[in-house]
């Protein structure tokens, strides 16, 4: 995808600055797009092509261009760190690599730019950079190396993982436990389970998440239910994984508890999508009457049934008077963004009519994703045609279906995913 390095003398600094700023900005867009409900893999590939085009403009400029880029970009911007890191890693410029690592590990948010850059450049090129990172004394650099290896779905090796498990740095340990699940390392289910009692909550979460993904152990699933009920930072992912591993009757009981005892209707709606049983559909349609949760109910409905609210003409306009997210009122203390801003508004009457026409195609007690019974073949098809959140669900279901297989990486560059999916 890249051009050969050259150093033409007539490259204008203004043009290079524009390339640099565009590359950083477009990376921020794709950072949001990988988990957005309105992006297909082909949309992600088009966005990634735009990022690559800007990077190509920087590559062609050579060393002089990179100097302009490093001066033009904001040091506190993870998109800027990404652009600089891609150039440094591709060229093997050790001095610039060290500069990028120093700047990019100064704050947690910036690390994503470095990890993304290592994932972007392809494993054959990244491998040479991963080795010193994974062997570094700094736990921050080892965490970056672990994250990059996991993104490429490459096992960093038992020595690296065991050293991370034994580390006093909870963030390194948590990243290693997460990698165990992402890489499908079923042999590590015992150390993962032992960390369910760790002091750090993030360590406990990723230990439970990976253990639930690898073998559905009851202790891990129970812990994820507790995380979901306590509204901790990982509550949505915890609820989704727990629902996929609970026995059907236990799942139904827990859904009732979320709604009736804990007043967590929104979480129950999300969990219903992961439950994937058509028995949940009528509950979801009923929730579409409530503007606070109507759109997320539509998303779970689509995840199970495969109905596309836009394509199937089941969407409408925002209810009059409803506001979500920050308002124009300077005295309004609500600054939280609307979590459903990219989801369509379902029209309950139209959705109910659609379900009446199609429910005969769904069998109670069978789990569905995008309208198809969950099988390896249907999940691979969902990875090809689904929106990003739907694809993430399909990837997890496929990993559960085939223990020991790495989790398909739906955040990888779009062109790489399309090649893998044929």
Steps between C-alpha positions, in 0.01 A plus 500: 500500500795738553729691267881488505673762710645789305605856575400740226619852570191674372250365754322791664485495881140625480394193300683269739334665795162445334580131444607467863192669640268301275667170593460576870140616461396204284656258748285652775195440279595137439573456872131574557383315189632160607230481768233709329156357417478655152827374349532193277841345437501651152437843655790445736721395206414822313584708807825309545589565137464871572732468800749308286489763227604768748775278639623441146536873452721507809703196393584653163636809670780303665705609803444872444129440488502303824676792666222733391240250618648465847496876540152548359308244704369551851697280742193425714297361209486118465431543128825695469684229694353243259623685190848557640524142626404350161776695328758423766425126517487462123834668451665330798629836619610410856540858617151594382356175637637587843359852471157362407506244780596767752226737384240228445537339842484829689122462538273197481284642223803547276604133517213412267674691223817291534314168523284593201810590298658163574176332396477712187840421349447124477650222708802425284620856544376539859664181627848656518364779721293273724796297621679784684171633634402163647846465657515854639548570870225761484160346570345773287700396193427133566131582518521679165679201350244258642210704366659520154569125493141434603364727227695293247368189677854375556594312817785693668618178666471343846798689647342837414156404627619341822718799579198724448283281725764533772540877459410749770366731228123433485466655154762266353341201671153601378626536142656154512176349632303671226746366241441145626137527391568686177760244394289199599767368740289234671802362688506819708151467644637408845718812550213703359259349752741552790494875427128519567611576856760763405497834682468713188148510346631528142715191552197316637283608208736384225570177686126434510439613143773276356401204714136536399599527135734199511284254692203675662607412855218571745716705739608731218144539374373574851766767544403662169139511618615683814697749290196564281269549797738742671510730192881494490688628195487161325136429583376475140774261386455302821125464445540396137759233576303368797183468291684302235621251761199463730263207461174620336287480815767672708528770235126566509502518879786748496331718239193523722721594795668778300163651409283442807742493793791716388321748269767451234272488199757635255754236599232230471423620147867472401523160668190386309687551175776270626240251628404469133177309560195618300301469822655835595366684195160605637667650809732697272212629289318614815809698607496691171216706648745653749716769332778451756566145380313475168809514278703245696195273502493533121866407485447181704194417289709531183785295649264208556269526200723648231241770427662826387286787630606726214499252213174339616333838553445448871657826620349838572584841639619595845201540737402861541644660810751223571858610564803283568859610554618860552250775421558855379414633844824620667344434843431134419740287707446192282813473284481125426473413132193319373603131506251418224564795269579285194211257547172543307168564673273194463128543439347244740186441296698429183746277685215306661342448159836383357535250782148368446592433137836336575480332841406170336860482375635491856489204738471555874806367681730548200754782515515736202736766375392725212200277437696175460541214748845531653741270317863549395385567144238759596746673732762529227232649276413748775865605510470583130169685496435630853555838657797532731318423826324209335833376366653521848214284629553250217873482576434413865236241409742340252774482764256334741396258227862405429707514821870551440452717193603866528224757516453661158634856523226733372719804574776401257554709184203448271702377204659230719162385628354484149794285387449260793127478434540444129 
